[in-house]
């Protein structure tokens, strides 16, 4: 027997299907990014400055004073992920928050 919550979530996902945060293509409910966009996302390799978030060779910390203590940047600020992040930040696309927060925690 199907629980009410399961039934409600299935109906909701039928009416409002999950979409890729980068290209808005319809995807399965357990992912945030389609396979095509996942290939194009540029990830940081771990060698970034924890103050400014840039690669160590492009570090700008000596020129600026920051009001925070640490940056967590799992992605390079370029390409489709930059567009998705700006949509999240400036166009109130709050459904992207879970994707970005989970990747920050994993990083």
PDB file as gemmi writes it, atoms N, CA and C in Angstrom:
CRYST1    1.000    1.000    1.000  90.00  90.00  90.00 P 1                      
ATOM      1  N   UNK A   1       0.837  -1.185   0.000  1.00  0.00           N  
ATOM      2  CA  UNK A   1       0.000   0.000   0.000  1.00  0.00           C  
ATOM      3  C   UNK A   1       0.884   1.251   0.000  1.00  0.00           C  
ATOM      4  N   UNK A   2       0.586   2.179  -0.868  1.00  0.00           N  
ATOM      5  CA  UNK A   2       1.379   3.394  -1.000  1.00  0.00           C  
ATOM      6  C   UNK A   2       0.922   4.416   0.043  1.00  0.00           C  
ATOM      7  N   UNK A   3       1.915   5.013   0.701  1.00  0.00           N  
ATOM      8  CA  UNK A   3       1.605   6.041   1.690  1.00  0.00           C  
ATOM      9  C   UNK A   3       1.158   7.321   0.986  1.00  0.00           C  
ATOM     10  N   UNK A   4       0.452   8.164   1.719  1.00  0.00           N  
ATOM     11  CA  UNK A   4      -0.050   9.414   1.156  1.00  0.00           C  
ATOM     12  C   UNK A   4       1.096  10.309   0.700  1.00  0.00           C  
ATOM     13  N   UNK A   5       2.179  10.384   1.483  1.00  0.00           N  
ATOM     14  CA  UNK A   5       3.319  11.229   1.115  1.00  0.00           C  
ATOM     15  C   UNK A   5       3.957  10.777  -0.191  1.00  0.00           C  
ATOM     16  N   UNK A   6       4.078   9.461  -0.368  1.00  0.00           N  
ATOM     17  CA  UNK A   6       4.646   8.930  -1.610  1.00  0.00           C  
ATOM     18  C   UNK A   6       3.755   9.255  -2.803  1.00  0.00           C  
ATOM     19  N   UNK A   7       2.459   9.084  -2.612  1.00  0.00           N  
ATOM     20  CA  UNK A   7       1.515   9.383  -3.679  1.00  0.00           C  
ATOM     21  C   UNK A   7       1.535  10.870  -4.027  1.00  0.00           C  
ATOM     22  N   UNK A   8       1.549  11.704  -3.005  1.00  0.00           N  
ATOM     23  CA  UNK A   8       1.579  13.148  -3.222  1.00  0.00           C  
ATOM     24  C   UNK A   8       2.850  13.568  -3.951  1.00  0.00           C  
ATOM     25  N   UNK A   9       4.002  13.013  -3.565  1.00  0.00           N  
ATOM     26  CA  UNK A   9       5.257  13.380  -4.233  1.00  0.00           C  
ATOM     27  C   UNK A   9       5.282  12.901  -5.680  1.00  0.00           C  
ATOM     28  N   UNK A  10       4.673  11.759  -5.976  1.00  0.00           N  
ATOM     29  CA  UNK A  10       4.605  11.278  -7.363  1.00  0.00           C  
ATOM     30  C   UNK A  10       3.709  12.190  -8.209  1.00  0.00           C  
ATOM     31  N   UNK A  11       2.594  12.604  -7.658  1.00  0.00           N  
ATOM     32  CA  UNK A  11       1.700  13.515  -8.383  1.00  0.00           C  
ATOM     33  C   UNK A  11       2.395  14.861  -8.595  1.00  0.00           C  
ATOM     34  N   UNK A  12       3.057  15.338  -7.569  1.00  0.00           N  
ATOM     35  CA  UNK A  12       3.759  16.610  -7.661  1.00  0.00           C  
ATOM     36  C   UNK A  12       4.877  16.561  -8.703  1.00  0.00           C  
ATOM     37  N   UNK A  13       5.626  15.451  -8.735  1.00  0.00           N  
ATOM     38  CA  UNK A  13       6.697  15.337  -9.727  1.00  0.00           C  
ATOM     39  C   UNK A  13       6.152  15.159 -11.145  1.00  0.00           C  
ATOM     40  N   UNK A  14       4.932  14.657 -11.267  1.00  0.00           N  
ATOM     41  CA  UNK A  14       4.309  14.563 -12.586  1.00  0.00           C  
ATOM     42  C   UNK A  14       3.886  15.949 -13.076  1.00  0.00           C  
ATOM     43  N   UNK A  15       3.311  16.737 -12.178  1.00  0.00           N  
ATOM     44  CA  UNK A  15       2.851  18.077 -12.541  1.00  0.00           C  
ATOM     45  C   UNK A  15       4.029  19.040 -12.699  1.00  0.00           C  
ATOM     46  N   UNK A  16       4.986  18.955 -11.777  1.00  0.00           N  
ATOM     47  CA  UNK A  16       6.178  19.807 -11.797  1.00  0.00           C  
ATOM     48  C   UNK A  16       7.422  18.917 -11.861  1.00  0.00           C  
ATOM     49  N   UNK A  17       7.820  18.478 -13.040  1.00  0.00           N  
ATOM     50  CA  UNK A  17       8.972  17.573 -13.133  1.00  0.00           C  
ATOM     51  C   UNK A  17      10.274  18.281 -12.771  1.00  0.00           C  
ATOM     52  N   UNK A  18      11.244  17.515 -12.298  1.00  0.00           N  
ATOM     53  CA  UNK A  18      12.560  18.060 -11.977  1.00  0.00           C  
ATOM     54  C   UNK A  18      13.266  18.454 -13.263  1.00  0.00           C  
ATOM     55  N   UNK A  19      13.966  19.593 -13.193  1.00  0.00           N  
ATOM     56  CA  UNK A  19      14.687  20.085 -14.373  1.00  0.00           C  
ATOM     57  C   UNK A  19      16.148  20.312 -14.009  1.00  0.00           C  
ATOM     58  N   UNK A  20      16.991  20.179 -15.003  1.00  0.00           N  
ATOM     59  CA  UNK A  20      18.418  20.447 -14.842  1.00  0.00           C  
ATOM     60  C   UNK A  20      18.598  21.916 -14.472  1.00  0.00           C  
ATOM     61  N   UNK A  21      19.443  22.202 -13.485  1.00  0.00           N  
ATOM     62  CA  UNK A  21      19.639  23.584 -13.055  1.00  0.00           C  
ATOM     63  C   UNK A  21      20.432  24.400 -14.069  1.00  0.00           C  
ATOM     64  N   UNK A  22      21.067  23.731 -15.021  1.00  0.00           N  
ATOM     65  CA  UNK A  22      21.868  24.435 -16.024  1.00  0.00           C  
ATOM     66  C   UNK A  22      21.118  24.681 -17.328  1.00  0.00           C  
ATOM     67  N   UNK A  23      20.407  23.666 -17.831  1.00  0.00           N  
ATOM     68  CA  UNK A  23      19.779  23.790 -19.151  1.00  0.00           C  
ATOM     69  C   UNK A  23      18.260  23.628 -19.136  1.00  0.00           C  
ATOM     70  N   UNK A  24      17.675  23.360 -17.980  1.00  0.00           N  
ATOM     71  CA  UNK A  24      16.225  23.185 -17.804  1.00  0.00           C  
ATOM     72  C   UNK A  24      15.644  21.982 -18.530  1.00  0.00           C  
ATOM     73  N   UNK A  25      16.479  21.000 -18.897  1.00  0.00           N  
ATOM     74  CA  UNK A  25      15.974  19.767 -19.485  1.00  0.00           C  
ATOM     75  C   UNK A  25      15.359  18.916 -18.369  1.00  0.00           C  
ATOM     76  N   UNK A  26      14.276  18.215 -18.651  1.00  0.00           N  
ATOM     77  CA  UNK A  26      13.617  17.380 -17.642  1.00  0.00           C  
ATOM     78  C   UNK A  26      14.513  16.189 -17.320  1.00  0.00           C  
ATOM     79  N   UNK A  27      14.726  15.961 -16.012  1.00  0.00           N  
ATOM     80  CA  UNK A  27      15.603  14.892 -15.532  1.00  0.00           C  
ATOM     81  C   UNK A  27      14.883  14.095 -14.453  1.00  0.00           C  
ATOM     82  N   UNK A  28      15.516  13.040 -13.958  1.00  0.00           N  
ATOM     83  CA  UNK A  28      14.918  12.243 -12.887  1.00  0.00           C  
ATOM     84  C   UNK A  28      14.930  13.024 -11.574  1.00  0.00           C  
ATOM     85  N   UNK A  29      14.102  12.598 -10.640  1.00  0.00           N  
ATOM     86  CA  UNK A  29      13.923  13.339  -9.385  1.00  0.00           C  
ATOM     87  C   UNK A  29      15.133  13.295  -8.464  1.00  0.00           C  
ATOM     88  N   UNK A  30      16.006  12.336  -8.607  1.00  0.00           N  
ATOM     89  CA  UNK A  30      17.119  12.195  -7.664  1.00  0.00           C  
ATOM     90  C   UNK A  30      18.396  12.919  -8.104  1.00  0.00           C  
ATOM     91  N   UNK A  31      18.351  13.634  -9.213  1.00  0.00           N  
ATOM     92  CA  UNK A  31      19.522  14.381  -9.673  1.00  0.00           C  
ATOM     93  C   UNK A  31      19.166  15.854  -9.857  1.00  0.00           C  
ATOM     94  N   UNK A  32      20.196  16.672  -9.991  1.00  0.00           N  
ATOM     95  CA  UNK A  32      20.000  18.105 -10.194  1.00  0.00           C  
ATOM     96  C   UNK A  32      20.498  18.571 -11.552  1.00  0.00           C  
ATOM     97  N   UNK A  33      21.414  17.791 -12.147  1.00  0.00           N  
ATOM     98  CA  UNK A  33      22.064  18.180 -13.393  1.00  0.00           C  
ATOM     99  C   UNK A  33      21.964  17.021 -14.377  1.00  0.00           C  
ATOM    100  N   UNK A  34      21.673  17.325 -15.633  1.00  0.00           N  
ATOM    101  CA  UNK A  34      21.611  16.273 -16.651  1.00  0.00           C  
ATOM    102  C   UNK A  34      23.024  15.781 -16.972  1.00  0.00           C  
ATOM    103  N   UNK A  35      23.107  14.657 -17.648  1.00  0.00           N  
ATOM    104  CA  UNK A  35      24.408  14.054 -17.955  1.00  0.00           C  
ATOM    105  C   UNK A  35      25.256  14.950 -18.860  1.00  0.00           C  
ATOM    106  N   UNK A  36      24.628  15.622 -19.808  1.00  0.00           N  
ATOM    107  CA  UNK A  36      25.367  16.496 -20.724  1.00  0.00           C  
ATOM    108  C   UNK A  36      26.001  17.663 -19.975  1.00  0.00           C  
ATOM    109  N   UNK A  37      25.253  18.275 -19.071  1.00  0.00           N  
ATOM    110  CA  UNK A  37      25.776  19.414 -18.313  1.00  0.00           C  
ATOM    111  C   UNK A  37      26.801  18.971 -17.273  1.00  0.00           C  
ATOM    112  N   UNK A  38      26.618  17.788 -16.716  1.00  0.00           N  
ATOM    113  CA  UNK A  38      27.562  17.285 -15.708  1.00  0.00           C  
ATOM    114  C   UNK A  38      28.961  17.148 -16.292  1.00  0.00           C  
ATOM    115  N   UNK A  39      29.053  16.819 -17.578  1.00  0.00           N  
ATOM    116  CA  UNK A  39      30.357  16.700 -18.227  1.00  0.00           C  
ATOM    117  C   UNK A  39      31.044  18.058 -18.385  1.00  0.00           C  
ATOM    118  N   UNK A  40      30.228  19.107 -18.522  1.00  0.00           N  
ATOM    119  CA  UNK A  40      30.774  20.442 -18.777  1.00  0.00           C  
ATOM    120  C   UNK A  40      31.085  21.249 -17.525  1.00  0.00           C  
ATOM    121  N   UNK A  41      30.704  20.750 -16.351  1.00  0.00           N  
ATOM    122  CA  UNK A  41      30.954  21.486 -15.114  1.00  0.00           C  
ATOM    123  C   UNK A  41      32.428  21.351 -14.740  1.00  0.00           C  
ATOM    124  N   UNK A  42      33.075  22.487 -14.538  1.00  0.00           N  
ATOM    125  CA  UNK A  42      34.488  22.510 -14.178  1.00  0.00           C  
ATOM    126  C   UNK A  42      34.612  22.543 -12.652  1.00  0.00           C  
ATOM    127  N   UNK A  43      35.270  21.538 -12.104  1.00  0.00           N  
ATOM    128  CA  UNK A  43      35.456  21.452 -10.654  1.00  0.00           C  
ATOM    129  C   UNK A  43      36.854  21.921 -10.280  1.00  0.00           C  
ATOM    130  N   UNK A  44      36.962  22.493  -9.086  1.00  0.00           N  
ATOM    131  CA  UNK A  44      38.283  22.870  -8.580  1.00  0.00           C  
ATOM    132  C   UNK A  44      39.027  21.614  -8.166  1.00  0.00           C  
ATOM    133  N   UNK A  45      40.326  21.636  -8.365  1.00  0.00           N  
ATOM    134  CA  UNK A  45      41.145  20.455  -8.073  1.00  0.00           C  
ATOM    135  C   UNK A  45      41.640  20.419  -6.635  1.00  0.00           C  
ATOM    136  N   UNK A  46      41.203  21.333  -5.803  1.00  0.00           N  
ATOM    137  CA  UNK A  46      41.610  21.339  -4.401  1.00  0.00           C  
ATOM    138  C   UNK A  46      42.742  22.290  -4.099  1.00  0.00           C  
ATOM    139  N   UNK A  47      43.385  22.841  -5.113  1.00  0.00           N  
ATOM    140  CA  UNK A  47      44.500  23.758  -4.904  1.00  0.00           C  
ATOM    141  C   UNK A  47      44.029  25.198  -5.099  1.00  0.00           C  
ATOM    142  N   UNK A  48      43.107  25.616  -4.227  1.00  0.00           N  
ATOM    143  CA  UNK A  48      42.609  26.983  -4.291  1.00  0.00           C  
ATOM    144  C   UNK A  48      42.921  27.687  -2.985  1.00  0.00           C  
ATOM    145  N   UNK A  49      42.966  28.988  -3.058  1.00  0.00           N  
ATOM    146  CA  UNK A  49      43.173  29.807  -1.869  1.00  0.00           C  
ATOM    147  C   UNK A  49      41.889  29.778  -1.044  1.00  0.00           C  
ATOM    148  N   UNK A  50      41.994  29.522   0.242  1.00  0.00           N  
ATOM    149  CA  UNK A  50      40.806  29.459   1.078  1.00  0.00           C  
ATOM    150  C   UNK A  50      40.285  30.834   1.462  1.00  0.00           C  
ATOM    151  N   UNK A  51      40.985  31.884   1.075  1.00  0.00           N  
ATOM    152  CA  UNK A  51      40.521  33.238   1.370  1.00  0.00           C  
ATOM    153  C   UNK A  51      39.768  33.847   0.202  1.00  0.00           C  
ATOM    154  N   UNK A  52      40.316  33.754  -1.007  1.00  0.00           N  
ATOM    155  CA  UNK A  52      39.668  34.409  -2.143  1.00  0.00           C  
ATOM    156  C   UNK A  52      38.946  33.426  -3.064  1.00  0.00           C  
ATOM    157  N   UNK A  53      39.229  32.121  -2.977  1.00  0.00           N  
ATOM    158  CA  UNK A  53      38.546  31.117  -3.780  1.00  0.00           C  
ATOM    159  C   UNK A  53      39.118  30.914  -5.162  1.00  0.00           C  
ATOM    160  N   UNK A  54      40.202  31.597  -5.484  1.00  0.00           N  
ATOM    161  CA  UNK A  54      40.833  31.435  -6.789  1.00  0.00           C  
ATOM    162  C   UNK A  54      41.960  30.411  -6.710  1.00  0.00           C  
ATOM    163  N   UNK A  55      42.399  29.936  -7.876  1.00  0.00           N  
ATOM    164  CA  UNK A  55      43.553  29.047  -7.902  1.00  0.00           C  
ATOM    165  C   UNK A  55      44.742  29.784  -7.304  1.00  0.00           C  
ATOM    166  N   UNK A  56      45.646  29.042  -6.692  1.00  0.00           N  
ATOM    167  CA  UNK A  56      46.759  29.659  -5.972  1.00  0.00           C  
ATOM    168  C   UNK A  56      47.602  30.585  -6.855  1.00  0.00           C  
ATOM    169  N   UNK A  57      47.745  30.249  -8.136  1.00  0.00           N  
ATOM    170  CA  UNK A  57      48.561  31.102  -9.005  1.00  0.00           C  
ATOM    171  C   UNK A  57      47.863  32.412  -9.366  1.00  0.00           C  
ATOM    172  N   UNK A  58      46.528  32.487  -9.187  1.00  0.00           N  
ATOM    173  CA  UNK A  58      45.775  33.708  -9.455  1.00  0.00           C  
ATOM    174  C   UNK A  58      45.280  34.383  -8.178  1.00  0.00           C  
ATOM    175  N   UNK A  59      45.818  34.015  -7.052  1.00  0.00           N  
ATOM    176  CA  UNK A  59      45.377  34.509  -5.743  1.00  0.00           C  
ATOM    177  C   UNK A  59      45.459  36.042  -5.678  1.00  0.00           C  
ATOM    178  N   UNK A  60      44.400  36.659  -5.131  1.00  0.00           N  
ATOM    179  CA  UNK A  60      44.336  38.112  -5.020  1.00  0.00           C  
ATOM    180  C   UNK A  60      44.327  38.579  -3.566  1.00  0.00           C  
ATOM    181  N   UNK A  61      44.649  37.720  -2.646  1.00  0.00           N  
ATOM    182  CA  UNK A  61      44.555  38.051  -1.224  1.00  0.00           C  
ATOM    183  C   UNK A  61      45.470  39.206  -0.822  1.00  0.00           C  
ATOM    184  N   UNK A  62      46.592  39.324  -1.474  1.00  0.00           N  
ATOM    185  CA  UNK A  62      47.526  40.383  -1.083  1.00  0.00           C  
ATOM    186  C   UNK A  62      47.023  41.771  -1.468  1.00  0.00           C  
ATOM    187  N   UNK A  63      45.998  41.836  -2.348  1.00  0.00           N  
ATOM    188  CA  UNK A  63      45.471  43.124  -2.800  1.00  0.00           C  
ATOM    189  C   UNK A  63      44.188  43.541  -2.087  1.00  0.00           C  
ATOM    190  N   UNK A  64      43.492  42.604  -1.440  1.00  0.00           N  
ATOM    191  CA  UNK A  64      42.190  42.893  -0.857  1.00  0.00           C  
ATOM    192  C   UNK A  64      42.131  42.458   0.605  1.00  0.00           C  
ATOM    193  N   UNK A  65      41.220  43.043   1.340  1.00  0.00           N  
ATOM    194  CA  UNK A  65      40.909  42.609   2.695  1.00  0.00           C  
ATOM    195  C   UNK A  65      39.500  42.033   2.666  1.00  0.00           C  
ATOM    196  N   UNK A  66      39.358  40.793   3.111  1.00  0.00           N  
ATOM    197  CA  UNK A  66      38.064  40.124   3.086  1.00  0.00           C  
ATOM    198  C   UNK A  66      37.450  40.115   4.477  1.00  0.00           C  
ATOM    199  N   UNK A  67      36.129  40.121   4.534  1.00  0.00           N  
ATOM    200  CA  UNK A  67      35.424  40.134   5.810  1.00  0.00           C  
ATOM    201  C   UNK A  67      34.900  38.755   6.181  1.00  0.00           C  
ATOM    202  N   UNK A  68      35.470  37.744   5.645  1.00  0.00           N  
ATOM    203  CA  UNK A  68      35.109  36.369   5.981  1.00  0.00           C  
ATOM    204  C   UNK A  68      36.384  35.582   6.204  1.00  0.00           C  
ATOM    205  N   UNK A  69      36.252  34.394   6.736  1.00  0.00           N  
ATOM    206  CA  UNK A  69      37.432  33.620   7.131  1.00  0.00           C  
ATOM    207  C   UNK A  69      37.818  32.522   6.148  1.00  0.00           C  
ATOM    208  N   UNK A  70      36.852  32.002   5.399  1.00  0.00           N  
ATOM    209  CA  UNK A  70      37.175  30.890   4.517  1.00  0.00           C  
ATOM    210  C   UNK A  70      36.171  30.803   3.369  1.00  0.00           C  
ATOM    211  N   UNK A  71      36.662  30.369   2.208  1.00  0.00           N  
ATOM    212  CA  UNK A  71      35.838  30.159   1.032  1.00  0.00           C  
ATOM    213  C   UNK A  71      35.796  28.666   0.730  1.00  0.00           C  
ATOM    214  N   UNK A  72      34.625  28.161   0.419  1.00  0.00           N  
ATOM    215  CA  UNK A  72      34.477  26.783  -0.032  1.00  0.00           C  
ATOM    216  C   UNK A  72      33.955  26.858  -1.464  1.00  0.00           C  
ATOM    217  N   UNK A  73      34.795  26.505  -2.418  1.00  0.00           N  
ATOM    218  CA  UNK A  73      34.445  26.632  -3.835  1.00  0.00           C  
ATOM    219  C   UNK A  73      34.661  25.309  -4.554  1.00  0.00           C  
ATOM    220  N   UNK A  74      33.628  24.471  -4.633  1.00  0.00           N  
ATOM    221  CA  UNK A  74      33.797  23.191  -5.320  1.00  0.00           C  
ATOM    222  C   UNK A  74      33.886  23.310  -6.835  1.00  0.00           C  
ATOM    223  N   UNK A  75      33.406  24.436  -7.396  1.00  0.00           N  
ATOM    224  CA  UNK A  75      33.401  24.621  -8.843  1.00  0.00           C  
ATOM    225  C   UNK A  75      34.216  25.841  -9.232  1.00  0.00           C  
ATOM    226  N   UNK A  76      34.742  25.807 -10.457  1.00  0.00           N  
ATOM    227  CA  UNK A  76      35.367  27.006 -11.018  1.00  0.00           C  
ATOM    228  C   UNK A  76      34.246  27.937 -11.465  1.00  0.00           C  
ATOM    229  N   UNK A  77      34.425  29.196 -11.259  1.00  0.00           N  
ATOM    230  CA  UNK A  77      33.394  30.179 -11.581  1.00  0.00           C  
ATOM    231  C   UNK A  77      33.440  30.489 -13.071  1.00  0.00           C  
ATOM    232  N   UNK A  78      33.010  29.505 -13.861  1.00  0.00           N  
ATOM    233  CA  UNK A  78      33.089  29.632 -15.307  1.00  0.00           C  
ATOM    234  C   UNK A  78      32.061  28.710 -15.958  1.00  0.00           C  
ATOM    235  N   UNK A  79      31.623  29.061 -17.138  1.00  0.00           N  
ATOM    236  CA  UNK A  79      30.757  28.196 -17.929  1.00  0.00           C  
ATOM    237  C   UNK A  79      29.338  28.086 -17.406  1.00  0.00           C  
ATOM    238  N   UNK A  80      28.767  26.890 -17.575  1.00  0.00           N  
ATOM    239  CA  UNK A  80      27.356  26.693 -17.247  1.00  0.00           C  
ATOM    240  C   UNK A  80      27.089  26.759 -15.758  1.00  0.00           C  
ATOM    241  N   UNK A  81      28.056  26.401 -14.941  1.00  0.00           N  
ATOM    242  CA  UNK A  81      27.829  26.444 -13.496  1.00  0.00           C  
ATOM    243  C   UNK A  81      27.784  27.892 -13.005  1.00  0.00           C  
ATOM    244  N   UNK A  82      28.527  28.771 -13.657  1.00  0.00           N  
ATOM    245  CA  UNK A  82      28.476  30.195 -13.315  1.00  0.00           C  
ATOM    246  C   UNK A  82      27.084  30.745 -13.603  1.00  0.00           C  
ATOM    247  N   UNK A  83      26.524  30.383 -14.745  1.00  0.00           N  
ATOM    248  CA  UNK A  83      25.173  30.815 -15.095  1.00  0.00           C  
ATOM    249  C   UNK A  83      24.154  30.274 -14.108  1.00  0.00           C  
ATOM    250  N   UNK A  84      24.285  28.987 -13.741  1.00  0.00           N  
ATOM    251  CA  UNK A  84      23.354  28.384 -12.784  1.00  0.00           C  
ATOM    252  C   UNK A  84      23.464  29.057 -11.418  1.00  0.00           C  
ATOM    253  N   UNK A  85      24.685  29.373 -10.994  1.00  0.00           N  
ATOM    254  CA  UNK A  85      24.857  30.028  -9.695  1.00  0.00           C  
ATOM    255  C   UNK A  85      24.293  31.449  -9.714  1.00  0.00           C  
ATOM    256  N   UNK A  86      24.501  32.177 -10.785  1.00  0.00           N  
ATOM    257  CA  UNK A  86      23.946  33.529 -10.880  1.00  0.00           C  
ATOM    258  C   UNK A  86      22.417  33.495 -10.932  1.00  0.00           C  
ATOM    259  N   UNK A  87      21.850  32.482 -11.594  1.00  0.00           N  
ATOM    260  CA  UNK A  87      20.394  32.318 -11.578  1.00  0.00           C  
ATOM    261  C   UNK A  87      19.904  32.057 -10.157  1.00  0.00           C  
ATOM    262  N   UNK A  88      20.619  31.237  -9.431  1.00  0.00           N  
ATOM    263  CA  UNK A  88      20.265  30.957  -8.034  1.00  0.00           C  
ATOM    264  C   UNK A  88      20.359  32.221  -7.192  1.00  0.00           C  
ATOM    265  N   UNK A  89      21.417  32.957  -7.387  1.00  0.00           N  
ATOM    266  CA  UNK A  89      21.693  34.111  -6.537  1.00  0.00           C  
ATOM    267  C   UNK A  89      20.821  35.327  -6.877  1.00  0.00           C  
ATOM    268  N   UNK A  90      20.655  35.632  -8.148  1.00  0.00           N  
ATOM    269  CA  UNK A  90      20.000  36.868  -8.534  1.00  0.00           C  
ATOM    270  C   UNK A  90      18.593  36.706  -9.110  1.00  0.00           C  
ATOM    271  N   UNK A  91      18.215  35.495  -9.499  1.00  0.00           N  
ATOM    272  CA  UNK A  91      16.883  35.281 -10.074  1.00  0.00           C  
ATOM    273  C   UNK A  91      15.992  34.435  -9.176  1.00  0.00           C  
ATOM    274  N   UNK A  92      16.393  34.294  -7.930  1.00  0.00           N  
ATOM    275  CA  UNK A  92      15.592  33.622  -6.902  1.00  0.00           C  
ATOM    276  C   UNK A  92      15.212  32.188  -7.282  1.00  0.00           C  
ATOM    277  N   UNK A  93      16.151  31.457  -7.843  1.00  0.00           N  
ATOM    278  CA  UNK A  93      15.913  30.051  -8.174  1.00  0.00           C  
ATOM    279  C   UNK A  93      16.385  29.195  -6.999  1.00  0.00           C  
ATOM    280  N   UNK A  94      15.568  29.149  -5.968  1.00  0.00           N  
ATOM    281  CA  UNK A  94      15.956  28.504  -4.714  1.00  0.00           C  
ATOM    282  C   UNK A  94      16.073  26.988  -4.820  1.00  0.00           C  
ATOM    283  N   UNK A  95      15.504  26.382  -5.847  1.00  0.00           N  
ATOM    284  CA  UNK A  95      15.627  24.935  -6.003  1.00  0.00           C  
ATOM    285  C   UNK A  95      17.070  24.510  -6.265  1.00  0.00           C  
ATOM    286  N   UNK A  96      17.940  25.439  -6.641  1.00  0.00           N  
ATOM    287  CA  UNK A  96      19.356  25.139  -6.859  1.00  0.00           C  
ATOM    288  C   UNK A  96      20.135  25.050  -5.546  1.00  0.00           C  
ATOM    289  N   UNK A  97      19.578  25.542  -4.460  1.00  0.00           N  
ATOM    290  CA  UNK A  97      20.319  25.627  -3.193  1.00  0.00           C  
ATOM    291  C   UNK A  97      20.780  24.262  -2.702  1.00  0.00           C  
ATOM    292  N   UNK A  98      19.957  23.256  -2.855  1.00  0.00           N  
ATOM    293  CA  UNK A  98      20.340  21.920  -2.376  1.00  0.00           C  
ATOM    294  C   UNK A  98      21.540  21.377  -3.155  1.00  0.00           C  
ATOM    295  N   UNK A  99      21.563  21.599  -4.459  1.00  0.00           N  
ATOM    296  CA  UNK A  99      22.693  21.151  -5.274  1.00  0.00           C  
ATOM    297  C   UNK A  99      23.987  21.821  -4.825  1.00  0.00           C  
ATOM    298  N   UNK A 100      23.964  23.135  -4.690  1.00  0.00           N  
ATOM    299  CA  UNK A 100      25.177  23.855  -4.303  1.00  0.00           C  
ATOM    300  C   UNK A 100      25.606  23.518  -2.884  1.00  0.00           C  
ATOM    301  N   UNK A 101      24.664  23.411  -1.966  1.00  0.00           N  
ATOM    302  CA  UNK A 101      25.038  23.106  -0.574  1.00  0.00           C  
ATOM    303  C   UNK A 101      25.592  21.698  -0.428  1.00  0.00           C  
ATOM    304  N   UNK A 102      25.018  20.734  -1.114  1.00  0.00           N  
ATOM    305  CA  UNK A 102      25.536  19.354  -1.041  1.00  0.00           C  
ATOM    306  C   UNK A 102      26.949  19.272  -1.609  1.00  0.00           C  
ATOM    307  N   UNK A 103      27.213  19.983  -2.701  1.00  0.00           N  
ATOM    308  CA  UNK A 103      28.558  19.972  -3.269  1.00  0.00           C  
ATOM    309  C   UNK A 103      29.561  20.693  -2.388  1.00  0.00           C  
ATOM    310  N   UNK A 104      29.131  21.742  -1.713  1.00  0.00           N  
ATOM    311  CA  UNK A 104      30.039  22.436  -0.780  1.00  0.00           C  
ATOM    312  C   UNK A 104      30.381  21.550   0.400  1.00  0.00           C  
ATOM    313  N   UNK A 105      29.406  20.815   0.914  1.00  0.00           N  
ATOM    314  CA  UNK A 105      29.656  19.895   2.032  1.00  0.00           C  
ATOM    315  C   UNK A 105      30.606  18.782   1.609  1.00  0.00           C  
ATOM    316  N   UNK A 106      30.389  18.222   0.419  1.00  0.00           N  
ATOM    317  CA  UNK A 106      31.267  17.149  -0.071  1.00  0.00           C  
ATOM    318  C   UNK A 106      32.678  17.635  -0.332  1.00  0.00           C  
ATOM    319  N   UNK A 107      32.808  18.895  -0.759  1.00  0.00           N  
ATOM    320  CA  UNK A 107      34.123  19.451  -1.065  1.00  0.00           C  
ATOM    321  C   UNK A 107      34.904  19.684   0.200  1.00  0.00           C  
TER     322      UNK A 107                                                      
END                                                                             
